[in-house]
Amino acid sequence: MRGSGARGRAARWCGVGLALLGGCDGGEETDPPEPDRVDAILALTGDAANGQSIWDNLCESCHSGQEAVFGGLSPESQANAVLTGPGAMPDFSGYSDQEIADILAFLASAG
């Protein structure tokens, strides 16, 4: 059962979606990822070259030219967005922590 707390979290994630996608389709509510997973991702050293390869294959089709926009967000916000898929964005929580850290490293280098 989702209470007002879940709706508040969904609104917050929708706000992240607005920043990332330029809109919110009012899609299914998503819960934030486990804080330990975000901390684990942020503790890793990402490989920006591998991150660019992942970006080119997964993200470029929807986010072409938006690398600098993502780079302007905090790494925590970036990790949360990748893990939860705010708005119309699918979640990529099935990818390894290292792959997500690599994407974040690429975004940091592009921002």
One Martini backbone bead per residue (centre of mass of N, CA, C, O) as a GRO file, in nm:
protein
  111
    1MET     BB    1   0.096   0.036   0.023
    2ARG     BB    2   0.043   0.374  -0.065
    3GLY     BB    3   0.138   0.665   0.062
    4SER     BB    4   0.234   0.984   0.100
    5GLY     BB    5   0.535   0.912   0.099
    6ALA     BB    6   0.542   0.786  -0.183
    7ARG     BB    7   0.438   1.035  -0.332
    8GLY     BB    8   0.672   1.217  -0.253
    9ARG     BB    9   0.891   1.047  -0.384
   10ALA     BB   10   0.772   1.051  -0.667
   11ALA     BB   11   0.789   1.357  -0.701
   12ARG     BB   12   1.093   1.374  -0.673
   13TRP     BB   13   1.156   1.183  -0.916
   14CYS     BB   14   1.007   1.354  -1.118
   15GLY     BB   15   1.195   1.595  -1.087
   16VAL     BB   16   1.436   1.447  -1.200
   17GLY     BB   17   1.301   1.385  -1.470
   18LEU     BB   18   1.271   1.676  -1.560
   19ALA     BB   19   1.575   1.731  -1.570
   20LEU     BB   20   1.644   1.486  -1.768
   21LEU     BB   21   1.375   1.488  -1.984
   22GLY     BB   22   1.165   1.740  -1.988
   23GLY     BB   23   0.958   1.542  -1.831
   24CYS     BB   24   0.630   1.400  -1.719
   25ASP     BB   25   0.413   1.114  -1.749
   26GLY     BB   26   0.295   0.986  -1.480
   27GLY     BB   27   0.400   0.733  -1.405
   28GLU     BB   28   0.514   0.505  -1.228
   29GLU     BB   29   0.601   0.461  -0.923
   30THR     BB   30   0.913   0.518  -0.753
   31ASP     BB   31   1.160   0.399  -0.565
   32PRO     BB   32   1.423   0.434  -0.405
   33PRO     BB   33   1.715   0.332  -0.363
   34GLU     BB   34   1.943   0.191  -0.195
   35PRO     BB   35   2.175   0.359  -0.018
   36ASP     BB   36   2.404   0.146  -0.032
   37ARG     BB   37   2.424   0.139  -0.340
   38VAL     BB   38   2.497   0.429  -0.389
   39ASP     BB   39   2.750   0.430  -0.212
   40ALA     BB   40   2.898   0.207  -0.371
   41ILE     BB   41   2.912   0.359  -0.639
   42LEU     BB   42   3.056   0.622  -0.528
   43ALA     BB   43   3.320   0.453  -0.430
   44LEU     BB   44   3.390   0.418  -0.712
   45THR     BB   45   3.597   0.390  -0.993
   46GLY     BB   46   3.554   0.524  -1.292
   47ASP     BB   47   3.526   0.459  -1.650
   48ALA     BB   48   3.482   0.683  -1.895
   49ALA     BB   49   3.513   0.511  -2.152
   50ASN     BB   50   3.307   0.297  -2.072
   51GLY     BB   51   3.077   0.496  -2.015
   52GLN     BB   52   3.051   0.592  -2.308
   53SER     BB   53   2.975   0.320  -2.427
   54ILE     BB   54   2.720   0.285  -2.263
   55TRP     BB   55   2.583   0.546  -2.344
   56ASP     BB   56   2.576   0.492  -2.651
   57ASN     BB   57   2.391   0.225  -2.610
   58LEU     BB   58   2.160   0.341  -2.387
   59CYS     BB   59   2.126   0.681  -2.397
   60GLU     BB   60   2.154   0.840  -2.671
   61SER     BB   61   1.869   0.802  -2.800
   62CYS     BB   62   1.741   1.006  -2.567
   63HIS     BB   63   2.028   1.189  -2.475
   64SER     BB   64   2.120   1.367  -2.694
   65GLY     BB   65   2.336   1.618  -2.578
   66GLN     BB   66   2.298   1.573  -2.235
   67GLU     BB   67   2.563   1.537  -2.073
   68ALA     BB   68   2.589   1.819  -1.931
   69VAL     BB   69   2.331   1.803  -1.770
   70PHE     BB   70   2.409   1.558  -1.603
   71GLY     BB   71   2.684   1.679  -1.500
   72GLY     BB   72   2.518   1.899  -1.314
   73LEU     BB   73   2.465   1.675  -1.135
   74SER     BB   74   2.473   1.485  -0.887
   75PRO     BB   75   2.587   1.175  -0.833
   76GLU     BB   76   2.341   1.084  -0.670
   77SER     BB   77   2.126   1.167  -0.881
   78GLN     BB   78   2.234   0.992  -1.106
   79ALA     BB   79   2.214   0.717  -0.966
   80ASN     BB   80   1.912   0.731  -0.908
   81ALA     BB   81   1.819   0.753  -1.204
   82VAL     BB   82   1.939   0.487  -1.307
   83LEU     BB   83   1.793   0.299  -1.090
   84THR     BB   84   1.476   0.418  -1.131
   85GLY     BB   85   1.355   0.566  -1.368
   86PRO     BB   86   1.235   0.842  -1.426
   87GLY     BB   87   0.951   0.852  -1.555
   88ALA     BB   88   1.017   0.732  -1.882
   89MET     BB   89   1.258   0.604  -1.766
   90PRO     BB   90   1.437   0.343  -1.742
   91ASP     BB   91   1.572   0.112  -1.552
   92PHE     BB   92   1.934   0.014  -1.454
   93SER     BB   93   1.961  -0.196  -1.201
   94GLY     BB   94   2.098  -0.449  -1.362
   95TYR     BB   95   2.347  -0.310  -1.339
   96SER     BB   96   2.640  -0.262  -1.236
   97ASP     BB   97   2.812  -0.066  -1.030
   98GLN     BB   98   3.046  -0.018  -1.228
   99GLU     BB   99   2.882   0.074  -1.472
  100ILE     BB  100   2.758   0.316  -1.329
  101ALA     BB  101   3.026   0.452  -1.252
  102ASP     BB  102   3.113   0.490  -1.546
  103ILE     BB  103   2.887   0.679  -1.629
  104LEU     BB  104   2.953   0.898  -1.417
  105ALA     BB  105   3.238   0.955  -1.525
  106PHE     BB  106   3.149   1.053  -1.800
  107LEU     BB  107   2.967   1.285  -1.702
  108ALA     BB  108   3.193   1.439  -1.555
  109SER     BB  109   3.365   1.481  -1.822
  110ALA     BB  110   3.117   1.634  -1.981
  111GLY     BB  111   3.048   1.871  -1.755
   0.00000   0.00000   0.00000
